[in-house]
Amino acid sequence: MLPVSSIMTKEVVSVMPDTPVIEALDLLRRHKISGLPVTSQAGRVVGILSEKDLLRILLEKNVDVCPKVEDYMTREVICFTESDDAVEICKFFLRSTIRRVPIVDNGRLVGIVSRRDILTLVMEAKSKMSVLRYV
């Protein structure tokens, strides 16, 4: 078993529900990420905001002058814990269209794992296997 805590990103860029959408868009761009966990003031995961969620802005007829993250975020969020197995998250990614999952401890955000994190794990494992073949 490979615990998620060994591959998760611990310094997570997140937003709150009342964050202006324009600020969230800027965070996505600056950090070169495709989604943000949405947390309460207590650090509990209450949603997730993805690029896909934000694409809806272009399709709306009446766009609020200052929309908030809560207007676009996905409220039903699938989370994992630090003790969950990275292989289980990999299986989850294979079955879904979701690209990132928050990692929580008692509902509070402590990290995030993306598809890219799993791919990095695969590359590291492949590299170690190649080295072992020639030893």
Kinemage of the C-alpha trace (Angstrom):
@kinemage 1
@onewidth
@group {chain A} dominant
@subgroup {mainchain}
@vectorlist {calphas} color= white
{ca met a 1} P 0.000 0.000 0.000
{ca leu a 2} L 1.211 3.464 -0.899
{ca pro a 3} L -0.456 6.100 1.297
{ca val a 4} L -1.741 9.213 -0.404
{ca ser a 5} L 0.220 11.359 2.040
{ca ser a 6} L 3.419 10.367 0.207
{ca ile a 7} L 2.307 11.890 -3.118
{ca met a 8} L -0.190 14.629 -2.272
{ca thr a 9} L 0.515 18.312 -2.675
{ca lys a 10} L 0.384 19.777 0.814
{ca glu a 11} L 0.490 23.469 -0.041
{ca val a 12} L -2.884 23.696 -1.715
{ca val a 13} L -4.120 26.781 -3.511
{ca ser a 14} L -7.764 27.141 -2.471
{ca val a 15} L -10.542 29.710 -2.408
{ca met a 16} L -13.598 30.458 -0.318
{ca pro a 17} L -17.185 30.516 -1.622
{ca asp a 18} L -17.357 34.314 -1.539
{ca thr a 19} L -14.133 34.767 -3.525
{ca pro a 20} L -14.784 36.736 -6.729
{ca val a 21} L -14.594 34.490 -9.797
{ca ile a 22} L -12.076 36.820 -11.430
{ca glu a 23} L -9.660 36.183 -8.519
{ca ala a 24} L -10.147 32.425 -8.865
{ca leu a 25} L -9.446 32.652 -12.598
{ca asp a 26} L -6.256 34.560 -11.866
{ca leu a 27} L -5.144 31.911 -9.339
{ca leu a 28} L -5.720 29.136 -11.896
{ca arg a 29} L -3.657 31.019 -14.459
{ca arg a 30} L -0.821 32.066 -12.147
{ca his a 31} L -0.386 28.646 -10.564
{ca lys a 32} L -0.958 26.753 -13.828
{ca ile a 33} L -3.598 24.519 -12.270
{ca ser a 34} L -6.989 23.430 -13.552
{ca gly a 35} L -9.029 23.438 -10.358
{ca leu a 36} L -9.299 24.789 -6.832
{ca pro a 37} L -10.784 23.314 -3.673
{ca val a 38} L -13.343 25.627 -2.081
{ca thr a 39} L -13.154 25.755 1.712
{ca ser a 40} L -15.080 27.301 4.564
{ca gln a 41} L -13.340 29.611 7.022
{ca ala a 42} L -12.760 26.539 9.192
{ca gly a 43} L -10.890 24.836 6.320
{ca arg a 44} L -13.652 22.313 5.540
{ca val a 45} L -14.079 21.353 1.883
{ca val a 46} L -17.422 22.736 0.668
{ca gly a 47} L -16.860 22.549 -3.077
{ca ile a 48} L -14.421 22.480 -5.935
{ca leu a 49} L -14.034 24.938 -8.800
{ca ser a 50} L -12.688 23.625 -12.087
{ca glu a 51} L -11.950 25.163 -15.453
{ca lys a 52} L -14.953 23.239 -16.739
{ca asp a 53} L -17.199 24.891 -14.137
{ca leu a 54} L -15.971 28.308 -15.267
{ca leu a 55} L -16.630 27.640 -18.945
{ca arg a 56} L -20.327 28.109 -18.120
{ca ile a 57} L -19.687 31.857 -17.837
{ca leu a 58} L -19.493 32.199 -21.620
{ca leu a 59} L -22.830 30.438 -22.096
{ca glu a 60} L -24.844 32.504 -19.632
{ca lys a 61} L -27.108 35.260 -20.872
{ca asn a 62} L -27.135 37.266 -17.649
{ca val a 63} L -23.691 37.275 -16.116
{ca asp a 64} L -23.521 38.977 -12.741
{ca val a 65} L -21.096 41.892 -12.674
{ca cys a 66} L -19.123 40.301 -9.832
{ca pro a 67} L -19.933 36.586 -9.702
{ca lys a 68} L -18.624 34.604 -6.759
{ca val a 69} L -17.004 31.171 -6.695
{ca glu a 70} L -20.118 29.748 -5.018
{ca asp a 71} L -22.114 30.611 -8.163
{ca tyr a 72} L -20.049 28.164 -10.258
{ca met a 73} L -18.434 25.625 -7.934
{ca thr a 74} L -19.347 21.961 -7.827
{ca arg a 75} L -20.831 21.306 -4.397
{ca glu a 76} L -20.681 17.516 -4.313
{ca val a 77} L -16.987 16.782 -3.844
{ca ile a 78} L -15.360 13.379 -3.630
{ca cys a 79} L -12.528 13.471 -1.105
{ca phe a 80} L -9.953 10.974 0.112
{ca thr a 81} L -7.925 10.830 3.324
{ca glu a 82} L -4.168 10.754 3.880
{ca ser a 83} L -4.312 7.089 4.792
{ca asp a 84} L -6.096 6.053 1.587
{ca asp a 85} L -4.110 4.065 -0.950
{ca ala a 86} L -2.761 5.914 -4.005
{ca val a 87} L -3.705 2.882 -6.124
{ca glu a 88} L -7.351 3.375 -5.109
{ca ile a 89} L -7.199 7.001 -6.234
{ca cys a 90} L -5.663 5.848 -9.518
{ca lys a 91} L -8.576 3.415 -10.000
{ca phe a 92} L -10.998 6.248 -9.178
{ca phe a 93} L -9.403 8.510 -11.809
{ca leu a 94} L -9.716 5.740 -14.389
{ca arg a 95} L -13.462 5.428 -13.703
{ca ser a 96} L -14.292 9.128 -13.657
{ca thr a 97} L -13.750 12.407 -15.479
{ca ile a 98} L -12.498 14.064 -12.285
{ca arg a 99} L -8.906 15.345 -12.500
{ca arg a 100} L -8.133 16.134 -8.873
{ca val a 101} L -9.365 15.117 -5.424
{ca pro a 102} L -9.006 16.969 -2.146
{ca ile a 103} L -7.340 15.097 0.700
{ca val a 104} L -9.018 15.720 4.037
{ca asp a 105} L -8.538 15.014 7.711
{ca asn a 106} L -11.904 15.142 9.521
{ca gly a 107} L -13.323 17.139 6.602
{ca arg a 108} L -10.551 19.752 6.671
{ca leu a 109} L -8.366 20.239 3.610
{ca val a 110} L -4.803 18.947 4.100
{ca gly a 111} L -3.736 18.263 0.508
{ca ile a 112} L -4.723 17.495 -3.047
{ca val a 113} L -3.893 14.719 -5.502
{ca ser a 114} L -4.202 15.183 -9.239
{ca arg a 115} L -3.925 12.837 -12.174
{ca arg a 116} L -0.483 14.324 -12.773
{ca asp a 117} L 0.626 13.278 -9.274
{ca ile a 118} L -0.359 9.692 -10.092
{ca leu a 119} L 1.501 9.881 -13.424
{ca thr a 120} L 4.600 11.128 -11.599
{ca leu a 121} L 4.305 8.127 -9.302
{ca val a 122} L 4.094 5.819 -12.339
{ca met a 123} L 7.209 7.396 -13.861
{ca glu a 124} L 9.142 7.033 -10.603
{ca ala a 125} L 8.119 3.386 -10.299
{ca lys a 126} L 9.097 2.724 -13.917
{ca ser a 127} L 12.478 4.367 -13.357
{ca lys a 128} L 13.153 2.260 -10.252
{ca met a 129} L 12.162 -0.900 -12.111
{ca ser a 130} L 14.571 -0.053 -14.951
{ca val a 131} L 17.453 0.449 -12.512
{ca leu a 132} L 16.699 -2.863 -10.785
{ca arg a 133} L 16.783 -4.748 -14.094
{ca tyr a 134} L 20.415 -3.796 -14.655
{ca val a 135} L 21.697 -4.437 -11.147
